[in-house]
Amino acid sequence: METIQFIGLNELKAEEQARVRDLSAEYYDKIKRALKNITSLVVHIKLHKKEGNRRKFSAHVKAIAPTAILTSTKAVDWDIARVMHKAFQDIEQEIRHRFHSDTSYRKPYE
């Protein structure tokens, strides 16, 4: 986990911090397999609407590789786990689109 950098994690509660770290480690392995040469992963958690009982979160995730920098900024929700899943799934989708690494479709040369 030395290649995962967290920004804004100290604003979260302890159980939310643990959830963010666990999900980041889980998705880091998936992204590492897809990119094959990832150098670092930056997870930036922003906290919105601090007053009241409910808190709104947004996550910006950046996967940095020598060939490309992939960024996800679309994840905003009231649940921290849902935000993290949305952000990392967006990164995975961007990897599939940019590098065409999805082998589930038939290729014309096969």
C-alpha positions as CSV (number, residue, x, y, z in Angstrom):
1,M,0.0,0.0,0.0
2,E,3.0,2.3,-0.3
3,T,1.9,3.4,-3.7
4,I,-1.5,4.6,-2.6
5,Q,-1.7,8.2,-1.5
6,F,-4.7,9.4,0.5
7,I,-5.7,13.1,0.6
8,G,-8.5,14.3,2.9
9,L,-8.6,11.1,4.9
10,N,-8.1,12.8,8.3
11,E,-11.5,14.5,8.0
12,L,-13.3,11.2,8.1
13,K,-14.3,9.1,11.1
14,A,-12.2,6.0,12.0
15,E,-14.6,3.4,10.5
16,E,-14.9,5.5,7.3
17,Q,-11.1,5.7,7.0
18,A,-10.8,1.9,7.4
19,R,-13.5,1.4,4.7
20,V,-11.7,3.7,2.3
21,R,-8.3,2.0,2.9
22,D,-9.9,-1.5,2.4
23,L,-11.7,-0.6,-0.8
24,S,-8.6,1.2,-2.2
25,A,-6.4,-1.8,-1.5
26,E,-9.0,-4.1,-3.1
27,Y,-9.4,-2.0,-6.3
28,Y,-5.6,-1.3,-6.4
29,D,-5.0,-5.0,-7.1
30,K,-7.6,-4.9,-9.9
31,I,-6.2,-1.7,-11.5
32,K,-2.7,-3.1,-11.2
33,R,-3.6,-6.2,-13.1
34,A,-5.4,-4.1,-15.8
35,L,-2.7,-1.5,-16.3
36,K,0.3,-3.8,-15.6
37,N,2.6,-0.8,-14.9
38,I,0.9,1.5,-12.4
39,T,3.2,3.7,-10.6
40,S,0.9,5.3,-8.0
41,L,-2.8,5.8,-7.1
42,V,-4.1,9.0,-5.5
43,V,-7.4,8.9,-3.6
44,H,-8.7,12.4,-2.7
45,I,-11.8,12.4,-0.5
46,K,-13.8,15.6,-0.2
47,L,-16.4,16.2,2.4
48,H,-19.5,18.3,1.6
49,K,-22.4,19.5,3.8
50,K,-20.5,19.2,7.1
51,E,-23.5,20.6,9.2
52,G,-26.3,18.2,10.3
53,N,-26.3,14.5,10.7
54,R,-25.7,13.4,7.1
55,R,-22.5,14.1,5.3
56,K,-22.0,14.1,1.5
57,F,-18.7,12.7,0.1
58,S,-17.0,13.0,-3.2
59,A,-14.0,11.0,-4.3
60,H,-11.4,11.9,-7.0
61,V,-9.2,8.9,-7.9
62,K,-6.2,9.2,-10.1
63,A,-4.2,6.2,-11.5
64,I,-0.8,7.2,-12.7
65,A,1.1,5.0,-15.1
66,P,4.0,5.8,-17.5
67,T,1.7,5.6,-20.5
68,A,-1.3,7.5,-19.2
69,I,-2.9,9.3,-16.3
70,L,-6.5,8.2,-15.6
71,T,-8.8,10.3,-13.5
72,S,-12.3,9.8,-12.0
73,T,-14.1,12.8,-10.6
74,K,-17.8,11.8,-11.0
75,A,-18.4,10.0,-7.7
76,V,-20.6,11.9,-5.3
77,D,-22.9,10.3,-2.7
78,W,-24.0,10.1,0.9
79,D,-22.4,6.7,1.5
80,I,-18.6,6.5,1.6
81,A,-18.5,2.9,0.3
82,R,-20.8,3.7,-2.6
83,V,-18.6,6.7,-3.5
84,M,-15.5,4.6,-3.5
85,H,-17.1,1.9,-5.7
86,K,-18.3,4.5,-8.2
87,A,-14.9,6.1,-8.5
88,F,-13.0,2.9,-8.9
89,Q,-15.5,1.4,-11.4
90,D,-15.2,4.6,-13.4
91,I,-11.4,4.2,-13.5
92,E,-11.8,0.5,-14.5
93,Q,-14.2,1.6,-17.3
94,E,-11.7,4.2,-18.5
95,I,-8.9,1.6,-18.6
96,R,-11.2,-0.7,-20.7
97,H,-12.0,2.2,-23.1
98,R,-8.5,3.6,-23.4
99,F,-6.6,0.4,-23.8
100,H,-9.3,-1.9,-25.2
101,S,-8.4,-4.6,-22.6
102,D,-11.9,-6.2,-22.5
103,T,-11.6,-9.6,-24.2
104,S,-15.2,-10.5,-23.9
105,Y,-16.1,-9.3,-27.5
106,R,-15.1,-11.1,-30.6
107,K,-12.1,-9.7,-32.5
108,P,-12.1,-9.7,-36.3
109,Y,-8.8,-11.4,-36.5
110,E,-9.7,-14.4,-34.3
